[in-house]
Amino acid sequence: MKNRGVIYCATGNVLYLEATLISAIVLRQIEPNIPITIISDHPLLKLFPLEKYEISARFINLSEINDSGSFSSRDIKTSLSKFSPYQETLFLDADILPLKPISDLWDYLDYGDMCMVVDLVPTLGLCDHISEEEKNYTLQYLPESTTHFNSGVILWRNTTQTQSLFELWNREWLKFKKQDQLALIRAINKAQFSVQSLPCIYNISPIDAISRIENKSVEILSEIHELCQFKASSMLQQSMLKKQKHDICLLHCWGGYLAAGKFPEIAQKFYPNIVEQVVATGIFRNELPVN
């Protein structure tokens, strides 16, 4: 088993594979030496010149997962420990856009075997975006004050305890087969596992990133700019062009932009050459759904 590396998961919708490749190549540009592996079931990935970027692929067989439907990526995500080839692993969602080096991130494993950023919806009681059925089920076992982590960025060390946690997470996810984060906090509770909180700079939305950089509340910025995540990403790119100092390492472009095919547009604001390299291959265009 290799010592340390980054993994992505891209199954199902080809938009996720396209976004994954953009994110991974951006990361390669920022971190030239870190091993990167893409876990996927897409035959199209075999057509992409991964070796040019020193990125490896780990292809999934249907026999390795419980759910081969539209949520297969979450079946894999909740079982990541058995797919990662690394002793210390950083998982990134496909809609994560790296902006700065992440070498300091690994130091947080000195404080715990798994690390994540607390979600913008920080507690279970506030999770109104989750199905009522699953939330009520979870509240039977956990108080409303339970910390709600965002699983878009997960850092962990391969241990017996983290392997057991992933096994529990997958079993909990299979009960509803929808979102994965409530299943995660149920698994954390059952395993009596302590997760180390990461600073928000390692998993932050464009709106919250520009709020942090300009030192203004999201509410004030929203009133001034009629802010959405897409507009916030443009503001962030402009601030970077002006050489404004910032500490944002991993930008999480959530909010439906990936599924709508908008992630390349956001990424192009920051890395036009890399987006062009992925698009120029032409291997995804005929496979992409028509909006």
C-alpha positions as CSV (number, residue, x, y, z in Angstrom):
1,M,0.0,0.0,0.0
2,K,1.3,3.4,-1.0
3,N,1.9,6.0,1.7
4,R,-0.3,8.9,0.7
5,G,-2.5,10.0,-2.2
6,V,-5.7,11.6,-3.5
7,I,-8.7,9.7,-4.8
8,Y,-11.8,10.7,-6.8
9,C,-14.9,8.7,-7.6
10,A,-16.6,9.1,-11.0
11,T,-19.5,6.8,-11.9
12,G,-22.8,7.1,-13.6
13,N,-23.4,10.5,-15.3
14,V,-20.5,11.4,-17.6
15,L,-20.7,15.0,-16.3
16,Y,-19.1,13.7,-13.1
17,L,-16.3,12.1,-15.0
18,E,-15.6,15.3,-17.0
19,A,-15.6,17.3,-13.8
20,T,-13.4,14.8,-12.0
21,L,-10.8,15.0,-14.8
22,I,-10.8,18.8,-14.7
23,S,-10.4,18.8,-10.9
24,A,-7.7,16.1,-10.9
25,I,-5.6,17.8,-13.6
26,V,-5.9,21.1,-11.7
27,L,-4.7,19.4,-8.6
28,R,-1.8,17.8,-10.5
29,Q,-0.7,21.3,-11.7
30,I,-0.8,22.6,-8.1
31,E,0.6,19.4,-6.5
32,P,3.1,17.9,-9.0
33,N,4.1,15.0,-6.9
34,I,1.1,13.7,-5.0
35,P,-0.3,10.4,-6.4
36,I,-3.9,10.7,-7.8
37,T,-6.3,7.9,-8.5
38,I,-9.7,8.1,-10.2
39,I,-12.1,5.3,-9.2
40,S,-14.6,4.8,-12.1
41,D,-16.7,2.4,-14.1
42,H,-16.6,4.6,-17.3
43,P,-15.1,3.0,-20.4
44,L,-14.5,6.6,-21.7
45,L,-11.8,7.0,-19.1
46,K,-9.7,4.5,-21.0
47,L,-9.7,6.9,-23.9
48,F,-8.3,9.8,-21.9
49,P,-4.5,10.2,-21.7
50,L,-4.2,9.9,-17.9
51,E,-0.5,8.9,-18.2
52,K,0.2,12.4,-19.5
53,Y,-0.8,13.8,-16.1
54,E,0.6,10.9,-14.1
55,I,-3.0,10.0,-12.9
56,S,-4.0,6.4,-12.4
57,A,-7.4,4.7,-12.8
58,R,-9.0,2.1,-10.6
59,F,-11.9,0.5,-12.6
60,I,-14.8,-0.8,-10.6
61,N,-16.6,-4.1,-11.4
62,L,-20.3,-4.4,-10.8
63,S,-19.6,-7.3,-8.4
64,E,-17.8,-4.9,-6.1
65,I,-20.8,-2.7,-5.3
66,N,-24.3,-3.2,-3.9
67,D,-26.0,-0.5,-6.0
68,S,-25.3,-0.1,-9.7
69,G,-28.1,2.5,-10.2
70,S,-28.0,6.3,-10.2
71,F,-26.6,6.4,-6.7
72,S,-23.7,3.9,-7.3
73,S,-21.2,6.7,-6.7
74,R,-22.5,7.0,-3.1
75,D,-22.3,3.2,-2.6
76,I,-18.6,3.5,-3.6
77,K,-18.1,6.7,-1.6
78,T,-19.4,5.0,1.6
79,S,-17.0,2.1,1.0
80,L,-13.9,4.1,0.0
81,S,-11.5,2.4,2.4
82,K,-11.6,-0.8,0.4
83,F,-10.9,1.0,-2.9
84,S,-8.1,3.4,-1.9
85,P,-4.6,2.1,-2.5
86,Y,-3.1,4.6,0.0
87,Q,-2.3,4.4,3.7
88,E,-3.3,8.1,4.0
89,T,-6.1,9.1,1.7
90,L,-7.7,12.4,0.7
91,F,-11.0,12.0,-1.1
92,L,-12.3,14.9,-3.2
93,D,-15.8,15.1,-4.7
94,A,-15.9,15.8,-8.5
95,D,-17.1,19.4,-7.9
96,I,-14.1,20.3,-5.8
97,L,-11.9,22.9,-7.5
98,P,-8.3,23.1,-6.0
99,L,-7.0,26.7,-5.7
100,K,-3.9,26.4,-3.6
101,P,-1.4,23.7,-2.4
102,I,-2.8,21.2,0.1
103,S,0.4,19.9,1.6
104,D,-0.4,21.2,5.1
105,L,-3.7,19.4,5.1
106,W,-2.1,16.0,5.9
107,D,-0.8,17.4,9.2
108,Y,-4.3,17.2,10.6
109,L,-4.0,13.4,10.7
110,D,-1.7,14.0,13.7
111,Y,-4.9,14.9,15.6
112,G,-7.2,12.1,14.4
113,D,-7.6,9.2,11.9
114,M,-10.4,11.0,10.0
115,C,-10.9,14.7,9.3
116,M,-13.7,16.6,7.6
117,V,-15.1,20.1,7.4
118,V,-18.3,20.8,9.3
119,D,-21.2,21.3,6.9
120,L,-22.7,24.8,6.3
121,V,-25.8,23.2,7.9
122,P,-23.8,22.3,11.1
123,T,-26.2,20.2,13.1
124,L,-28.6,17.4,12.5
125,G,-31.6,19.4,13.7
126,L,-31.1,22.0,10.9
127,C,-30.9,19.4,8.1
128,D,-34.2,20.3,6.3
129,H,-32.7,19.5,2.9
130,I,-32.7,15.8,3.7
131,S,-35.7,13.5,3.3
132,E,-38.0,13.8,6.3
133,E,-38.1,10.0,6.6
134,E,-34.4,9.7,6.9
135,K,-34.0,12.7,9.2
136,N,-36.7,11.4,11.6
137,Y,-35.1,7.9,11.6
138,T,-31.8,9.5,12.5
139,L,-33.3,11.6,15.3
140,Q,-34.4,8.4,16.9
141,Y,-30.8,7.7,17.7
142,L,-29.1,11.1,17.8
143,P,-29.9,14.5,19.3
144,E,-30.5,17.5,17.1
145,S,-27.2,19.0,18.2
146,T,-25.2,16.2,16.6
147,T,-22.4,17.7,14.3
148,H,-23.2,17.3,10.6
149,F,-20.0,16.9,8.5
150,N,-19.7,17.6,4.8
151,S,-18.4,14.5,3.0
152,G,-17.2,16.4,-0.1
153,V,-13.7,16.3,1.3
154,I,-12.6,13.4,3.5
155,L,-9.1,12.8,4.9
156,W,-8.3,9.5,6.7
157,R,-5.6,7.1,7.7
158,N,-6.1,3.4,6.9
159,T,-6.7,1.7,10.3
160,T,-8.9,-1.0,11.6
161,Q,-11.1,1.7,13.1
162,T,-11.6,3.7,9.9
163,Q,-12.2,0.5,7.9
164,S,-15.0,-0.4,10.4
165,L,-16.4,3.1,10.1
166,F,-16.6,2.9,6.4
167,E,-18.3,-0.5,6.6
168,L,-20.9,1.0,9.0
169,W,-21.4,4.0,6.8
170,N,-22.1,1.8,3.8
171,R,-24.6,-0.3,5.8
172,E,-26.3,2.8,7.1
173,W,-26.4,4.3,3.6
174,L,-28.1,1.2,2.2
175,K,-31.1,1.8,4.4
176,F,-32.2,4.8,2.4
177,K,-29.8,4.9,-0.6
178,K,-30.1,8.7,-1.0
179,Q,-27.9,11.3,0.6
180,D,-24.9,10.0,2.4
181,Q,-24.2,12.5,5.2
182,L,-26.9,11.4,7.7
183,A,-25.8,7.8,7.2
184,L,-22.3,9.1,8.0
185,I,-23.2,10.7,11.3
186,R,-25.2,7.6,12.3
187,A,-22.1,5.5,11.6
188,I,-19.8,7.8,13.5
189,N,-22.2,7.5,16.5
190,K,-22.5,3.7,16.3
191,A,-18.7,3.4,16.0
192,Q,-18.1,5.9,18.8
193,F,-15.6,7.4,16.4
194,S,-14.0,10.9,16.9
195,V,-13.8,13.0,13.7
196,Q,-11.3,15.9,13.6
197,S,-12.8,19.1,12.2
198,L,-10.9,20.7,9.4
199,P,-10.7,24.5,8.7
200,C,-13.3,25.6,6.2
201,I,-10.6,26.6,3.7
202,Y,-10.4,22.9,2.7
203,N,-14.1,22.7,1.7
204,I,-15.8,26.0,1.1
205,S,-18.4,27.2,-1.3
206,P,-17.7,30.2,-3.7
207,I,-20.2,32.4,-1.7
208,D,-18.5,31.7,1.6
209,A,-15.1,32.0,0.0
210,I,-15.7,35.5,-1.2
211,S,-17.3,36.4,2.1
212,R,-14.1,35.3,3.9
213,I,-11.9,37.2,1.5
214,E,-13.8,40.4,1.6
215,N,-14.6,40.1,5.3
216,K,-18.3,40.7,4.7
217,S,-21.2,38.5,5.7
218,V,-23.0,36.4,3.1
219,E,-26.2,38.3,3.9
220,I,-24.6,41.7,3.1
221,L,-22.9,40.4,-0.1
222,S,-26.2,38.8,-1.2
223,E,-28.0,42.1,-0.8
224,I,-25.3,44.0,-2.8
225,H,-24.6,41.6,-5.6
226,E,-27.8,39.3,-5.7
227,L,-25.2,36.6,-5.1
228,C,-25.4,33.0,-6.3
229,Q,-22.6,30.4,-6.3
230,F,-21.8,31.1,-10.0
231,K,-21.6,34.9,-9.6
232,A,-19.5,34.4,-6.4
233,S,-17.0,32.2,-8.3
234,S,-16.6,35.1,-10.8
235,M,-16.0,37.6,-8.0
236,L,-13.5,35.2,-6.5
237,Q,-11.6,34.9,-9.8
238,Q,-11.5,38.7,-10.1
239,S,-10.1,39.0,-6.6
240,M,-7.4,36.5,-7.5
241,L,-6.6,38.5,-10.6
242,K,-6.2,41.6,-8.4
243,K,-3.7,39.6,-6.3
244,Q,-5.9,39.8,-3.2
245,K,-4.5,37.6,-0.5
246,H,-6.6,34.5,0.3
247,D,-6.2,31.1,2.0
248,I,-8.8,29.1,0.1
249,C,-7.4,25.7,-0.8
250,L,-10.4,23.7,-2.0
251,L,-13.5,25.3,-3.5
252,H,-16.6,23.2,-3.4
253,C,-18.9,24.2,-6.3
254,W,-22.0,22.6,-5.0
255,G,-25.6,23.7,-5.7
256,G,-26.5,21.6,-8.7
257,Y,-23.9,23.1,-11.1
258,L,-22.2,19.8,-11.7
259,A,-25.4,17.9,-12.6
260,A,-26.3,20.8,-14.8
261,G,-23.0,20.7,-16.7
262,K,-21.9,24.0,-15.3
263,F,-18.7,22.9,-13.5
264,P,-16.5,23.4,-16.5
265,E,-17.7,27.0,-16.8
266,I,-16.8,27.7,-13.2
267,A,-13.4,26.0,-13.6
268,Q,-12.7,27.9,-16.8
269,K,-12.7,31.1,-14.9
270,F,-9.6,29.9,-13.0
271,Y,-8.0,27.3,-15.3
272,P,-9.0,28.0,-18.9
273,N,-6.2,25.9,-20.4
274,I,-7.0,22.8,-18.3
275,V,-10.7,22.9,-19.2
276,E,-9.7,23.3,-22.8
277,Q,-7.4,20.2,-22.6
278,V,-10.3,18.1,-21.3
279,V,-12.9,19.4,-23.7
280,A,-10.5,19.3,-26.7
281,T,-10.2,15.5,-26.4
282,G,-13.8,15.4,-27.7
283,I,-14.4,12.1,-26.0
284,F,-17.2,13.4,-23.7
285,R,-19.2,15.7,-26.0
286,N,-21.3,13.0,-27.7
287,E,-22.1,11.4,-24.3
288,L,-23.2,14.6,-22.5
289,P,-26.9,15.0,-22.0
290,V,-28.6,17.9,-23.8
291,N,-29.7,20.7,-21.4
